[in-house]
Amino acid sequence: MTIKGALGKRGEEIAKNYLIGSGYTILKTNYRLGHLEMDIIAAQKNKLIFVEVKTRARSTNSETDNLLNPQQVIRLKRLISAYCYRVKHNPDLIRLDLIVILVNRANGRAELIHYHDVS
């Protein structure tokens, strides 16, 4: 596995543990539909929460700039619609979140930022 891949996996694990600790139920991880992928699908009460995780090595003040461009949001929404259709879930009861993990390579510590309803 590449360094970038290992960093991404670590970030997804941190995000998953954070969500569990915050009362979410993890339904799926790395859900694929064709070439599309959602990092985490979770439930909270009667809502489905779709979570995209972005992990970055902390280097500048702009690590959280431009993490999801409009085309990425459109692709994620396609995946969300298809998933809701497959599991027969009301699309009005969903949310797309972004979790950013900033890792300090010097000391290995990570900071988590959770953005709710980014769509």
N, C-alpha and C positions, 0 to 999 in steps of 0.2 A: 504494500500500500504506500502511496506517495505521502509526503509530509502534509500536503494540502488535504488529501483524503483523510489522513489520521486526525488532523485538526478539525475537519468537518464532523467526523464521527464523534469526537470528544464533545464538540458543541451540541450535537443532537442528544447525546447522553445527558449532558448538563441540563438542557432544556426539558427533556423528558422527566428527569428527577424533580426539577422545579415545578412542573405542572402537576405531578403526582402530589407533591408537598402542598400545593395550593388547592387541592381538592378536585382536580380533574381526573377523569378516568381515561386512560390511554386505550384507544380502540385499535389503532393500526400505526405502524411506523414504516416509513419508506414505501408508501402505497404507490404503485405504478399503474398507469393506464396508458398503454401505448408508450410514447416517448415522454409522457408527462409524469411527474413525481411530486407527491406531497410528503414532506418530512414526517409530520405527526398529524394524526386525526384523533381528536379527544372529544369527550363529552363532559358537559357541565350542566346539571339539571336536565332540561329537555332540549338543550342546544348542542349542535355539533360544532366543534371548534377546529378549524383547519389551520395548522401552524407551519409556516415556512421558517426555517432556522438558517440564519446567516452567521457564520463564525469567521472572525477576522483576528489576525495578530495585531495587537495594539501597537500603532506606530505614529499616528498623527491624530489630529483633532477631527479629521473628516472620515473616520471609519464607518460612521452611520449614514453618510451621504449616499444617495442614489443606490440604495440596496435593492429596491424593487422598481424596475422601470415599467411603464404602462403595458408593454407587450408581455412581460412576465405576469403581471396581474391578470391580463386577459386569458393567458394560458392556464393559470391556476383556477380561474373562475370556470373555465371549460371542464377541468377535472372535477371541481366541486359539483357542478351541475350533473355530470355523468354519475358521480358517486351517489348523490342524493336520489337520482332516478333509480339506480341499481338497488339501493337499500330502502327505497320508498320512504324517504325522509322529507318532511316539509322544507323546501328551500328557504322559506321565511325564517326558519329557526336555525340559521347557520351564522358563522362569523369567520372571517379570515384574519388571523393574527400573524404578526412577525415577531420573532424573538431573535435578538442580536446578542451574540456572545463575543466579547472582546477579551482576548487572551494576552496576558503579559508574558512574553517568552522568557524574560529575565528571571521571573520568580514563579511562573506557572499558574499564577492566580487568574481567575476569570471573573469578568463582570457581565451580568445579564441585564438586558433591557427588553421589556415586554411591551410591544405596541399592540393595542387592542383595535380590532375592526379597521384594518388598513385598506379595505376595498372602497 
